[in-house]
Structures are given as C-alpha cells and as structure tokens.
C-alpha cells in the first residue's frame, strides 16, 4: 500500500504495465487526496514525452490482428472450393457417367474419280547390271588368272566393242545383244548366238561377207579378226596346231592332182605296149622303178607293176595307175578305170581340205566378251586391281534405261500387277514422273537386290535381311527416260491399284451400312433434318472413301448429306470443328471435343451440369 502523498505507480514504473504499452486507468497520475496537486502536474509533464511510443505499439498490434483475420478467411475459401470440386452429389455423378445426348455427324456426297493407291519405296537402277568376271581358258603351263590391265574407272561410259579389261594378257570387250554368252564360238558354229555375233560385228562396221545368218563362215572369221585387231590384239585360233592340218590337206590335194594327170596321160597312149607305157610313166614320175625296164615284152606285166611302185612313192595312194598301165598293155578299159579312180581321190582330197579350212581360223571365247542390251553403258563399280587375281567380279557394268526396282510383301503383291499406273517421286530432286508397272515377279527373290542396295535400306523397305528372302521383285518403267542423276536414289512409288471409270459419287466408308437382307444403304439427311435410307451399290474403295451408285436413279446426288456417325448435340455436325473422320476416313480424327474419342465416333464424355 502506498503511503499518503506518494504517486501510485505499477511495478513497471511511470504508470505503465510491465509490458510498457498501456496505462491502467486511474494510475500514473494518482495523487494524494490531500495534496495540492503540484506533484501530479510535475509528473504529468514528466510523462508527456512517452505518449508517442504508446500510440505506435497499439498500431502494430492492430495490423497483426487484421492479417490473422484475412488468412483465416482465405483458408476457409480454399477449403470451400476443394469441397465443391471433390464432393459430388449423386445427381452430378449420374450426369457424368450416363450416356450423352446424341446428334448426327454428316458428310457431303462428292462426285470425283476415286483411286485406290499403294505406296512403297524403290531404288532407281539400270535395266541391266552385269558382273564382269572373266576366266580365261587354261593352256599348257597356265597359272591362275590375273588382271593385267584396267583401262576404265567407276562412272565411265562404255561403247560397244570397247576394251573393258585385260586378264592374263587376253582382252575382254563388250558387244551388243540379248542372248547371254554360254559357249565358245568357233568357225563352223551355227545358232542364234552366232547370228547375234554377226549382227554386233556388222554394227561395228565389220562386214560378214556371204555368210548365211547364224553360220560362222569365212566372212564372220574375217569380221571377228578385224574387231580383235581394232582393239590391239590377235584372236585365238580355233585349232591350236600351228596350221599343220591345213598344210597336210593342201599337200594331199596337190598329190591327187598329179595322179589324175598321170592317169590321163596313160589313158591317152591307148594301144602302146605295156612295157613302153610302164617305162614312160616311170620316167615322168621322177622316181624310177627298182625293176629293170629292159625286160622283154613277155615280162610286160611285171615291168608295169614295178614302174607303178615308183609312182606310188610320189603319190602315196595311186599305185593302181602303174599296175593298170602294165597290165593293160594298151587296153583302153583299164586306163579308163585308173583315171576315174584318180579323179575320185582328187575330189576326196579337196573335200577334206575344205573341211579343214572351215574349222581353221579365229574363235571367240566366252571369257573374252560381255553381252549388253544397250549402249552406252556405265561402269557402276570396280572390284579388281591390276596385278590382282580374278577371284570374283573385276568390274560391274550397268546398261539400259533407268528403272525403279522394289520388293513386295505378300499383302502388297496381291494388289499389284503389270500395267498399273505409277507416280515416281524423288524427294531429293523434287522430280515427279509417271510410269507403269513393268513386272511383278511370281516367285520370291533371295540374295542381294540389284543396284548394290542392302535390304531394308535405300528404298528396299519391304525386303528381308541380307542374303535372305527379299520378297516379290517389282520393276517400274517411267513413261519418259529418267535422268541419269537419279541412278541409285531412293524414291517413293504411288501405284494406282484400282480406280473408278470416270467420275462417280463418293462417300466416306462409314456412311455405308449393311441391311438384314444383304443389301447396302446410306442414310441421307434432308433439308428439314429428316433421315431417309437409300439403297446403293458399292464400287471402288480407297483412302477411306467408297464409290456408290444408287439403285434408284437420282435418289442420291452430289452435295447431299449422308450420316457417318453420332456426336453430342452441342458438338456440331463435325464439318467445321472436326467430324471424327480423321481428315478422311473416320478413324482417330477430331470429334469436336478435342479428339477425346480415339475412334472418332464423336461421343466424348458429357461435362457435368
């Protein structure tokens, strides 16, 4: 308790609570009731400077209170919002899971040419590709074949008759033709390959004379020899005996001619004595008989035979002439027979000479020529090297116009056939060209595709692995020659496998449905929105569309609307905001609600009401 006359102050001093913020009522200025108040006045004056500090503390406390109230209100608002999102009434749940109200999706009937297409990739290659792998004929003391000259490099043009390579000193050159080389061609050979050789030689300016077509005769021998010499070589002889057979046959002809002359002379002497005839003949032969010509007339026969032996040494087969002369003793019958026999021997000798000469001359070994279908050709690759052994292709030639080659799987092969129209597109050059399918193989191909492309690369997307099953080979030939720059490039092929005959009514495939009796109908929507079913016959289909023909003429026309599906009533008819057709065929396109229906039926979930 305060003593009388003292100022009543809280323990904190200056009439302020221990916190120093608030002055208790009636405190701070409490005075002694009996005083004159002067002390209170002095204390009030002393406390005046602390009034600002008291006001500032009260303001900070008010601010904290306001912030606390705002934070609490925000928490309440967020909690309410979460409650409205997460907590759903039974009606809300039913609205979200129930079927939406449906409307009709429609498409317009078009009138145009409809084509069904197949798209694949292919590689531009030459129409003919030939690996040159010569194997020269092995001769006495021959070693393994070695490349001795390579005058060409990759990319060079090749003309008909040009030297391609030299292997073991022998040339390899190109000729034009279609039949492959399968045998050596020699003088006396006959056949279509001989006729092809004659035509190729004539095209190079080497005439084949009077030789019949397909007969390797004297004119063909001369032409082939000229071709070899034009490239700097001598042809190989067909008979490798140094010409001995021809020499022997010619000598036999000369001897037979002498025999005929002798027989003619003997027959001319007619009535001469056998001894005289025999002696005279022996003298002409230049080979006197070993018997004595002075034997008497009684021994005329013996002298005649002896003289004949002398002529036999010269002729080699006409001893009968001497014997006849001796025996005839001037008889005309024996002389005539001797002359006839001599003439027959001469004819035989001449026939033998003709046969030997026909077989003699140049030959064309299969290893020294390459047949190509057209020129100029191109060297597409060099695999050999000078001095290296011939263990495979020395070089590869490409000939003919450029074509596109690809390999098909079974599903595509069933859709395509020769004669179909094709669009060839090169993304690298921007070229578009039209062509036709020239070949669809009936048998599967194995190994490595032509043009050096590996299966599955460079346009061979339908092919299997290297060395395996490639599929069915298809060749596309352009209507106009493809530029050489496209050789080896990968291109896109778009093949029209079917098309309508002129313009037709075309609708999306989803517009056509089947009836219970096996018919097909489309549902058209009139101007008043009333649907009506129209029976149609379907035709060519492609790219999600099908050609239709109304059974009743005029029942369906271009521009009419046909039903292709259903959609929410608020999703529109799908024509502007997306109609569930995927742009073409109703499979995976937009449905007016952000494409949430993956099948494009236009039936997304209905939003909650």
C-alpha positions as CSV (number, residue, x, y, z in Angstrom):
1,X,0.0,0.0,0.0
2,X,1.2,3.5,-0.9
3,X,2.0,5.9,1.6
4,X,-0.1,9.2,1.7
5,X,1.2,11.8,-0.6
6,X,3.1,9.4,-2.9
7,X,2.3,8.8,-6.6
8,X,0.7,5.4,-7.2
9,X,2.8,3.6,-9.9
10,X,2.6,0.0,-11.1
11,X,5.6,-2.1,-10.6
12,X,6.8,-1.3,-14.2
13,X,7.1,2.3,-13.3
14,X,5.7,5.5,-14.8
15,X,2.2,4.2,-14.5
16,X,2.8,1.7,-17.3
17,X,2.2,-2.1,-17.1
18,X,5.2,-4.3,-17.2
19,X,4.7,-4.6,-21.0
20,X,5.2,-0.9,-21.3
21,X,2.2,-0.4,-23.7
22,X,-1.0,0.5,-21.8
23,X,-1.5,2.8,-18.8
24,X,-4.0,1.5,-16.3
25,X,-7.0,3.8,-15.7
26,X,-6.6,5.9,-12.6
27,X,-2.9,5.1,-12.4
28,X,0.1,7.0,-13.3
29,X,-1.5,10.3,-12.1
30,X,-2.8,9.1,-8.7
31,X,-2.1,11.7,-6.1
32,X,-2.5,12.1,-2.5
33,X,-6.1,13.3,-1.9
34,X,-4.9,15.8,0.4
35,X,-2.2,17.3,-1.7
36,X,-2.2,20.4,-3.7
37,X,-1.8,18.6,-7.0
38,X,1.5,20.2,-7.8
39,X,3.3,16.9,-7.7
40,X,0.8,15.4,-10.1
41,X,1.4,18.3,-12.5
42,X,5.1,17.8,-12.5
43,X,4.7,14.1,-13.0
44,X,2.3,14.6,-15.9
45,X,4.8,17.0,-17.5
46,X,7.5,14.4,-17.0
47,X,5.4,11.6,-18.7
48,X,4.4,13.7,-21.8
49,X,7.3,12.5,-24.0
50,X,6.2,8.8,-23.7
51,X,2.8,9.2,-25.3
52,X,4.1,8.7,-29.0
53,X,5.6,5.3,-28.1
54,X,2.4,4.2,-26.6
55,X,0.4,5.0,-29.9
56,X,2.9,3.2,-32.2
57,X,2.6,-0.1,-30.2
58,X,-1.1,0.0,-30.5
59,X,-1.0,0.3,-34.3
60,X,1.4,-2.7,-34.8
61,X,-0.9,-4.8,-32.7
62,X,-3.9,-3.9,-34.8
63,X,-2.1,-4.8,-38.0
64,X,-1.4,-8.3,-36.8
65,X,-4.9,-8.8,-35.9
66,X,-6.1,-7.8,-39.4
67,X,-3.6,-10.1,-41.1
68,X,-4.7,-13.0,-39.0
69,X,-8.3,-12.4,-39.9
70,X,-7.5,-12.3,-43.7
71,X,-5.5,-15.5,-43.6
72,X,-8.3,-17.3,-41.8
73,X,-10.8,-16.1,-44.5
74,X,-8.5,-17.4,-47.3
75,X,-8.2,-20.8,-45.7
76,X,-11.9,-21.0,-45.4
77,X,-12.4,-20.1,-49.1
78,X,-9.9,-22.7,-50.3
79,X,-11.5,-25.3,-48.2
80,X,-14.8,-24.5,-49.7
81,X,-13.5,-24.6,-53.2
82,X,-11.9,-28.0,-52.7
83,X,-15.1,-29.3,-51.2
84,X,-17.1,-28.2,-54.3
85,X,-14.7,-30.0,-56.6
86,X,-14.2,-33.2,-54.7
87,X,-17.5,-33.7,-53.2
88,X,-20.2,-34.6,-55.8
89,X,-23.8,-35.1,-55.4
90,X,-25.4,-38.4,-56.7
91,X,-27.0,-36.3,-59.5
92,X,-23.7,-35.0,-60.5
93,X,-22.1,-38.5,-60.6
94,X,-25.0,-39.8,-62.7
95,X,-24.7,-36.9,-65.2
96,X,-21.0,-37.6,-65.7
97,X,-21.4,-41.4,-66.2
98,X,-24.6,-41.5,-68.2
99,X,-24.7,-41.5,-72.0
100,X,-24.6,-38.1,-73.6
101,X,-27.4,-36.7,-75.7
102,X,-26.6,-37.7,-79.3
103,X,-26.7,-35.9,-82.6
104,X,-25.8,-36.9,-86.2
105,X,-22.5,-36.5,-87.9
106,X,-22.9,-35.9,-91.6
107,X,-20.6,-35.7,-94.7
108,X,-21.2,-34.4,-98.1
109,X,-21.5,-36.7,-101.1
110,X,-18.7,-35.9,-103.6
111,X,-18.5,-36.6,-107.3
112,X,-15.0,-37.3,-108.5
113,X,-12.6,-40.0,-109.7
114,X,-11.7,-42.3,-106.8
115,X,-8.4,-44.2,-106.9
116,X,-7.1,-46.8,-104.5
117,X,-3.4,-46.5,-104.1
118,X,-0.5,-48.5,-102.7
119,X,2.6,-46.5,-101.5
120,X,6.0,-48.1,-101.2
121,X,9.7,-47.2,-101.7
122,X,12.1,-48.2,-104.5
123,X,15.6,-47.7,-105.8
124,X,16.5,-46.3,-109.3
125,X,18.7,-48.9,-111.0
126,X,19.8,-49.7,-114.5
127,X,17.7,-52.1,-116.5
128,X,20.6,-54.5,-116.8
129,X,23.5,-55.0,-114.4
130,X,26.4,-57.3,-115.4
131,X,29.3,-58.5,-113.3
132,X,32.4,-59.0,-115.4
133,X,34.3,-62.0,-114.0
134,X,36.3,-63.5,-116.9
135,X,38.0,-66.9,-116.5
136,X,40.5,-67.3,-119.4
137,X,41.0,-70.8,-120.8
138,X,43.8,-72.7,-119.2
139,X,46.6,-73.6,-121.6
140,X,49.8,-75.5,-121.2
141,X,51.7,-74.1,-118.2
142,X,48.9,-71.6,-117.4
143,X,48.8,-70.1,-114.0
144,X,45.8,-68.5,-112.1
145,X,44.1,-65.7,-114.0
146,X,45.5,-62.3,-113.2
147,X,44.2,-58.8,-114.1
148,X,46.8,-57.2,-116.3
149,X,45.0,-54.1,-117.5
150,X,42.1,-52.0,-116.3
151,X,41.6,-49.0,-118.6
152,X,38.3,-47.9,-117.1
153,X,37.2,-46.3,-113.8
154,X,33.8,-46.1,-112.0
155,X,31.4,-43.8,-113.8
156,X,33.0,-44.1,-117.2
157,X,30.8,-44.6,-120.3
158,X,31.3,-47.8,-122.3
159,X,30.7,-48.1,-126.0
160,X,30.0,-51.3,-128.0
161,X,33.2,-53.1,-129.0
162,X,35.3,-51.2,-126.3
163,X,38.0,-52.9,-124.3
164,X,36.9,-53.4,-120.7
165,X,39.8,-55.2,-119.1
166,X,42.8,-57.4,-119.9
167,X,43.1,-60.7,-118.0
168,X,46.3,-62.8,-118.3
169,X,47.1,-60.9,-121.4
170,X,43.8,-61.5,-123.2
171,X,41.2,-58.8,-123.9
172,X,37.6,-58.6,-122.6
173,X,35.4,-56.4,-124.7
174,X,31.6,-55.6,-124.9
175,X,29.2,-56.4,-127.7
176,X,25.5,-55.6,-128.1
177,X,23.0,-58.4,-127.8
178,X,20.3,-60.0,-125.7
179,X,21.4,-63.7,-125.5
180,X,23.9,-64.4,-122.8
181,X,27.3,-65.9,-123.7
182,X,27.3,-69.6,-122.8
183,X,29.8,-71.2,-125.2
184,X,32.9,-70.5,-127.3
185,X,32.1,-69.6,-130.9
186,X,34.3,-71.3,-133.5
187,X,34.3,-71.4,-137.3
188,X,31.6,-73.8,-138.4
189,X,29.4,-73.0,-135.4
190,X,25.7,-72.3,-136.0
191,X,22.8,-70.9,-134.0
192,X,21.2,-67.7,-132.7
193,X,24.2,-66.7,-130.8
194,X,26.3,-66.8,-134.0
195,X,23.6,-64.6,-135.7
196,X,23.9,-62.2,-132.7
197,X,27.7,-62.0,-133.1
198,X,27.3,-61.3,-136.9
199,X,24.9,-58.5,-136.2
200,X,27.1,-57.0,-133.5
201,X,30.1,-57.1,-135.8
202,X,28.2,-55.5,-138.7
203,X,27.1,-52.7,-136.3
204,X,30.7,-52.0,-135.6
205,X,31.5,-51.8,-139.4
206,X,32.9,-55.3,-139.9
207,X,31.0,-57.0,-142.8
208,X,30.4,-60.7,-142.6
209,X,30.5,-61.3,-146.4
210,X,28.3,-64.0,-147.9
211,X,27.9,-66.0,-144.7
212,X,24.4,-67.2,-144.1
213,X,22.7,-65.9,-141.0
214,X,23.7,-67.9,-137.9
215,X,26.6,-69.7,-139.7
216,X,30.2,-68.9,-138.6
217,X,31.8,-68.9,-142.0
218,X,34.7,-67.2,-143.8
219,X,33.1,-63.7,-143.7
220,X,32.4,-64.0,-139.9
221,X,36.0,-65.1,-139.4
222,X,37.3,-62.0,-141.3
223,X,35.0,-59.7,-139.3
224,X,36.0,-61.1,-135.9
225,X,39.7,-60.9,-136.8
226,X,39.2,-57.2,-137.7
227,X,37.5,-56.5,-134.4
228,X,40.3,-58.0,-132.4
229,X,42.9,-56.1,-134.3
230,X,40.9,-52.8,-133.8
231,X,41.4,-53.2,-130.1
232,X,45.1,-54.2,-130.5
233,X,45.0,-58.0,-130.1
234,X,45.1,-61.1,-132.3
235,X,42.3,-63.6,-132.0
236,X,42.9,-67.1,-130.6
237,X,43.0,-69.8,-133.2
238,X,40.2,-72.3,-133.2
239,X,42.7,-75.2,-133.9
240,X,45.9,-74.8,-131.9
241,X,48.2,-76.8,-134.2
242,X,50.1,-74.0,-135.9
243,X,48.3,-74.7,-139.2
244,X,49.7,-78.2,-139.7
245,X,46.3,-79.7,-140.6
246,X,45.7,-77.2,-143.4
247,X,49.2,-77.8,-144.8
248,X,48.7,-81.5,-144.9
249,X,45.3,-81.3,-146.6
250,X,46.6,-78.9,-149.2
251,X,49.5,-81.3,-150.0
252,X,47.1,-84.2,-150.4
253,X,45.1,-82.2,-153.0
254,X,48.3,-81.5,-155.0
255,X,49.3,-85.1,-155.0
256,X,45.8,-86.2,-156.1
257,X,46.0,-83.7,-159.0
258,X,49.3,-85.2,-160.1
259,X,47.8,-88.7,-160.1
260,X,44.9,-87.5,-162.3
261,X,47.4,-86.0,-164.7
262,X,49.4,-89.3,-164.9
263,X,46.2,-91.4,-165.3
264,X,45.1,-89.1,-168.1
265,X,48.4,-89.5,-169.9
266,X,48.3,-93.3,-169.6
267,X,44.8,-93.4,-171.0
268,X,45.9,-91.2,-173.9
269,X,48.6,-93.7,-175.0
270,X,45.8,-96.3,-175.6
271,X,47.4,-99.0,-177.9
272,X,51.0,-98.6,-176.6
273,X,52.9,-101.6,-175.3
274,X,52.6,-102.3,-171.6
275,X,56.3,-102.2,-171.2
276,X,56.6,-98.9,-173.0
277,X,53.7,-97.4,-171.1
278,X,55.1,-98.5,-167.9
279,X,58.6,-97.2,-168.7
280,X,57.3,-93.9,-169.9
281,X,55.2,-93.4,-166.8
282,X,58.1,-94.2,-164.6
283,X,60.2,-91.6,-166.3
284,X,57.6,-88.9,-165.8
285,X,57.2,-89.6,-162.1
286,X,60.8,-88.8,-161.4
287,X,61.0,-92.0,-159.3
288,X,62.5,-94.8,-161.4
289,X,61.4,-98.3,-160.5
290,X,63.8,-100.7,-158.9
291,X,63.0,-103.3,-161.6
292,X,64.8,-103.2,-165.0
293,X,62.8,-101.6,-167.8
294,X,64.6,-103.7,-170.3
295,X,62.8,-106.9,-169.5
296,X,61.2,-108.3,-172.7
297,X,57.7,-107.9,-173.8
298,X,56.9,-111.2,-172.2
299,X,57.5,-109.6,-168.8
300,X,55.5,-106.6,-169.5
301,X,53.2,-107.1,-166.6
302,X,56.0,-107.3,-164.2
303,X,57.7,-104.2,-165.6
304,X,54.4,-102.4,-165.4
305,X,53.9,-103.2,-161.8
306,X,57.4,-102.2,-160.9
307,X,57.0,-98.9,-162.6
308,X,53.8,-98.4,-160.7
309,X,55.6,-98.9,-157.4
310,X,57.8,-96.0,-158.3
311,X,54.9,-93.7,-158.8
312,X,53.3,-94.8,-155.6
313,X,56.3,-93.4,-153.7
314,X,55.4,-90.0,-155.1
315,X,51.6,-90.1,-154.9
316,X,51.1,-92.1,-151.9
317,X,47.7,-93.7,-153.0
318,X,47.7,-94.3,-156.8
319,X,49.8,-97.4,-157.3
320,X,46.9,-98.7,-159.3
321,X,47.9,-96.4,-162.2
322,X,51.2,-98.2,-162.7
323,X,49.7,-101.6,-162.4
324,X,46.9,-100.7,-164.8
325,X,49.4,-99.4,-167.3
326,X,51.4,-102.6,-167.1
327,X,48.5,-104.9,-167.1
328,X,46.6,-103.2,-169.8
329,X,49.3,-103.4,-172.2
330,X,47.5,-100.7,-174.1
331,X,43.9,-101.7,-173.2
332,X,41.6,-98.8,-173.1
333,X,39.3,-100.3,-170.4
334,X,41.9,-100.4,-167.7
335,X,43.2,-96.9,-168.4
336,X,39.7,-95.5,-168.1
337,X,39.2,-97.1,-164.7
338,X,42.5,-95.8,-163.4
339,X,41.6,-92.2,-164.5
340,X,38.2,-92.4,-162.8
341,X,39.8,-93.6,-159.5
342,X,42.3,-90.8,-159.7
343,X,39.7,-88.2,-160.1
344,X,37.6,-89.6,-157.2
345,X,40.7,-89.4,-155.0
346,X,41.2,-85.8,-156.0
347,X,37.6,-84.9,-155.1
348,X,38.0,-86.6,-151.7
349,X,41.2,-84.6,-151.1
350,X,39.6,-81.4,-152.0
351,X,36.6,-82.1,-149.6
352,X,39.0,-82.8,-146.8
353,X,40.8,-79.6,-147.5
354,X,37.6,-77.6,-147.4
355,X,36.6,-79.2,-144.1
356,X,40.0,-78.4,-142.5
357,X,40.0,-74.9,-143.8
358,X,36.4,-74.3,-142.5
359,X,37.5,-75.4,-139.0
360,X,40.6,-73.2,-139.1
361,X,40.5,-69.5,-138.1
362,X,39.8,-67.2,-135.2
363,X,37.4,-68.1,-132.3
364,X,35.5,-66.0,-129.8
365,X,36.0,-67.5,-126.3
366,X,33.1,-66.9,-123.9
367,X,35.6,-65.4,-121.4
368,X,36.6,-62.6,-123.7
369,X,33.2,-61.0,-124.4
370,X,30.4,-59.4,-122.4
371,X,26.9,-59.0,-124.0
372,X,24.9,-55.9,-123.0
373,X,21.4,-54.9,-124.1
374,X,22.1,-51.3,-125.0
375,X,24.8,-48.7,-125.2
376,X,26.3,-46.5,-124.0
377,X,26.7,-48.5,-120.8
378,X,28.2,-47.3,-117.5
379,X,30.9,-48.7,-115.2
380,X,29.0,-48.8,-111.9
381,X,31.8,-50.4,-109.9
382,X,35.4,-51.6,-110.0
383,X,36.3,-54.5,-107.8
384,X,39.6,-55.8,-109.3
385,X,43.0,-54.3,-109.5
386,X,45.9,-54.6,-111.8
387,X,48.1,-57.5,-110.7
388,X,45.4,-59.0,-108.5
389,X,43.9,-62.5,-109.1
390,X,40.5,-62.9,-110.7
391,X,38.6,-64.3,-107.7
392,X,35.3,-62.6,-108.5
393,X,33.8,-59.7,-110.5
394,X,36.5,-57.4,-111.8
395,X,34.0,-54.7,-112.6
396,X,30.3,-54.2,-112.8
397,X,28.5,-52.7,-115.8
398,X,25.1,-51.1,-115.9
399,X,23.2,-50.8,-119.2
400,X,19.8,-49.8,-120.5
401,X,17.4,-47.2,-119.3
402,X,16.9,-46.4,-115.7
403,X,14.0,-48.2,-113.9
404,X,12.8,-48.4,-110.4
405,X,13.1,-51.7,-108.5
406,X,11.5,-52.7,-105.3
407,X,10.5,-55.9,-103.4
408,X,6.9,-56.5,-102.2
409,X,5.5,-58.4,-99.3
410,X,2.6,-60.8,-99.8
411,X,-0.2,-58.3,-99.0
412,X,1.0,-55.7,-101.5
413,X,1.9,-58.2,-104.2
414,X,-1.8,-59.4,-104.2
415,X,-2.9,-55.9,-105.1
416,X,-0.5,-55.1,-107.9
417,X,0.0,-56.3,-111.4
418,X,1.8,-55.2,-114.6
419,X,0.3,-52.3,-116.4
420,X,-0.8,-50.3,-113.4
421,X,-0.1,-46.6,-113.3
422,X,2.6,-45.3,-111.0
423,X,3.8,-41.9,-109.8
424,X,7.5,-41.8,-109.1
425,X,8.5,-39.1,-106.7
426,X,12.1,-38.1,-105.7
427,X,12.2,-36.0,-102.5
428,X,15.9,-35.3,-103.1
429,X,15.4,-33.7,-106.5
430,X,11.8,-32.8,-106.4
431,X,11.1,-34.8,-109.6
432,X,7.7,-36.3,-110.2
433,X,7.4,-38.7,-113.1
434,X,4.7,-41.1,-114.3
435,X,5.2,-44.6,-115.3
436,X,3.8,-48.1,-115.3
437,X,4.5,-51.4,-113.5
438,X,6.5,-53.4,-116.0
439,X,7.0,-56.6,-113.9
440,X,5.6,-58.2,-110.8
441,X,7.6,-61.5,-110.2
442,X,5.6,-64.6,-109.5
443,X,8.4,-66.1,-107.5
444,X,10.1,-64.8,-104.4
445,X,13.7,-63.4,-104.8
446,X,16.6,-64.2,-102.5
447,X,20.0,-62.8,-102.1
448,X,21.1,-59.2,-102.7
449,X,19.0,-56.6,-104.5
450,X,20.3,-55.1,-107.8
451,X,21.9,-51.7,-107.6
452,X,24.0,-52.6,-104.5
453,X,21.3,-51.6,-102.0
454,X,21.0,-53.6,-98.9
455,X,17.6,-55.0,-98.0
456,X,15.7,-52.6,-95.7
457,X,17.8,-49.6,-96.9
458,X,17.7,-47.2,-99.8
459,X,14.1,-47.9,-100.6
460,X,14.1,-51.6,-100.0
461,X,11.8,-51.3,-97.0
462,X,9.8,-54.4,-97.9
463,X,12.9,-56.6,-98.2
464,X,14.2,-59.1,-95.7
465,X,17.7,-59.3,-94.3
466,X,20.9,-59.6,-96.4
467,X,21.0,-62.9,-98.2
468,X,17.5,-63.9,-97.2
469,X,14.1,-63.6,-98.6
470,X,13.7,-60.3,-100.4
471,X,10.0,-60.7,-101.4
472,X,8.5,-60.4,-104.9
473,X,10.5,-58.2,-107.3
474,X,8.6,-55.4,-108.9
475,X,10.0,-53.2,-111.7
476,X,8.5,-49.8,-112.7
477,X,9.4,-48.3,-116.0
478,X,8.9,-44.5,-116.5
479,X,7.0,-43.2,-119.4
480,X,10.0,-41.0,-120.3
481,X,13.6,-41.8,-119.6
482,X,14.7,-40.9,-116.0
483,X,17.6,-38.5,-115.7
484,X,21.0,-40.2,-115.0
485,X,21.3,-38.2,-111.8
486,X,18.6,-40.4,-110.3
487,X,20.7,-43.6,-110.5
488,X,21.0,-45.2,-107.1
489,X,18.5,-42.9,-105.4
490,X,15.6,-43.9,-103.2
491,X,12.2,-42.8,-104.5
492,X,8.6,-43.0,-103.4
493,X,6.2,-45.1,-105.6
494,X,2.5,-44.4,-105.5
495,X,0.6,-47.1,-107.5
496,X,-3.0,-46.8,-108.5
497,X,-4.2,-50.3,-107.8
498,X,-7.8,-49.5,-108.8
499,X,-9.9,-46.5,-109.8
500,X,-13.4,-45.6,-110.9
501,X,-14.2,-45.4,-114.6
502,X,-14.6,-41.7,-114.7
503,X,-16.3,-39.6,-112.0
504,X,-18.5,-41.3,-109.5
505,X,-20.5,-40.5,-106.4
506,X,-18.1,-40.9,-103.4
507,X,-18.9,-41.1,-99.7
508,X,-16.9,-42.0,-96.6
509,X,-16.8,-45.7,-95.9
510,X,-18.5,-45.1,-92.6
511,X,-21.6,-43.8,-94.4
512,X,-22.3,-47.3,-95.8
513,X,-24.1,-49.9,-93.8
514,X,-25.5,-53.4,-94.5
515,X,-29.1,-54.4,-94.3
516,X,-30.5,-57.6,-92.9
517,X,-31.2,-58.9,-96.4
518,X,-27.6,-58.4,-97.5
519,X,-28.0,-55.0,-99.3
520,X,-26.1,-51.8,-98.7
521,X,-27.6,-48.4,-97.8
522,X,-26.6,-44.9,-96.9
523,X,-28.7,-42.6,-94.8
524,X,-29.3,-39.2,-96.3
525,X,-30.4,-36.2,-94.3
526,X,-32.9,-33.8,-96.0
527,X,-33.0,-30.1,-95.6
528,X,-35.5,-30.4,-92.7
529,X,-33.2,-32.9,-90.9
530,X,-35.3,-35.9,-91.7
531,X,-33.1,-39.0,-92.4
532,X,-34.0,-41.4,-95.2
533,X,-32.3,-44.7,-96.2
534,X,-31.1,-45.0,-99.8
535,X,-30.1,-48.4,-101.2
536,X,-26.8,-48.3,-103.1
537,X,-24.3,-50.5,-104.9
538,X,-20.7,-50.0,-103.8
539,X,-17.7,-49.9,-106.1
540,X,-14.0,-49.0,-105.8
541,X,-12.8,-48.0,-102.3
542,X,-9.6,-46.2,-101.3
543,X,-8.3,-43.7,-98.8
544,X,-11.3,-44.1,-96.5
545,X,-13.9,-43.5,-99.3
546,X,-16.0,-45.7,-101.5
547,X,-17.8,-45.1,-104.8
548,X,-21.6,-45.7,-104.6
549,X,-24.3,-45.9,-107.2
550,X,-28.0,-45.5,-106.0
551,X,-30.2,-48.4,-107.0
552,X,-32.9,-46.0,-107.9
553,X,-31.5,-43.4,-110.3
554,X,-31.4,-39.9,-109.0
555,X,-32.0,-41.0,-105.4
556,X,-28.6,-39.7,-104.3
557,X,-26.8,-36.7,-105.8
558,X,-23.6,-34.8,-105.2
559,X,-23.8,-32.4,-102.4
560,X,-26.3,-34.3,-100.4
561,X,-25.6,-35.0,-96.7
562,X,-25.2,-38.6,-95.5
563,X,-24.9,-39.8,-91.9
564,X,-21.4,-41.0,-90.9
565,X,-21.8,-41.3,-87.1
566,X,-23.2,-39.7,-84.0
567,X,-22.0,-36.9,-81.8
568,X,-23.2,-34.8,-78.8
569,X,-25.8,-32.3,-79.9
570,X,-23.6,-29.4,-78.8
571,X,-20.6,-30.8,-80.7
572,X,-21.9,-29.6,-84.1
573,X,-22.1,-31.7,-87.2
574,X,-18.4,-32.2,-87.3
575,X,-17.9,-30.4,-90.6
576,X,-16.1,-27.3,-89.2
577,X,-14.8,-28.3,-85.8
578,X,-13.7,-31.8,-86.8
579,X,-16.1,-34.6,-87.7
580,X,-14.4,-37.7,-86.3
581,X,-13.2,-38.7,-89.7
582,X,-9.5,-38.1,-89.1
583,X,-9.5,-35.9,-92.1
584,X,-10.6,-38.7,-94.4
585,X,-11.9,-42.0,-93.0
586,X,-13.3,-41.5,-89.5
587,X,-10.5,-43.3,-87.7
588,X,-8.9,-41.3,-85.0
589,X,-9.8,-37.7,-86.1
590,X,-11.2,-34.8,-84.1
591,X,-14.7,-35.1,-82.8
592,X,-15.5,-31.5,-81.9
593,X,-14.4,-32.1,-78.3
594,X,-10.6,-32.0,-78.6
595,X,-10.4,-35.5,-80.1
596,X,-11.0,-37.3,-76.8
597,X,-12.8,-40.2,-78.6
598,X,-9.9,-42.2,-80.0
599,X,-12.1,-44.0,-82.6
600,X,-13.5,-40.8,-83.9
601,X,-17.1,-41.7,-83.2
602,X,-17.8,-38.2,-81.9
603,X,-19.0,-39.3,-78.5
604,X,-16.9,-37.7,-75.8
605,X,-17.9,-37.7,-72.1
606,X,-20.5,-35.1,-71.4
607,X,-19.4,-32.4,-69.0
608,X,-21.1,-32.2,-65.6
609,X,-24.2,-30.0,-65.4
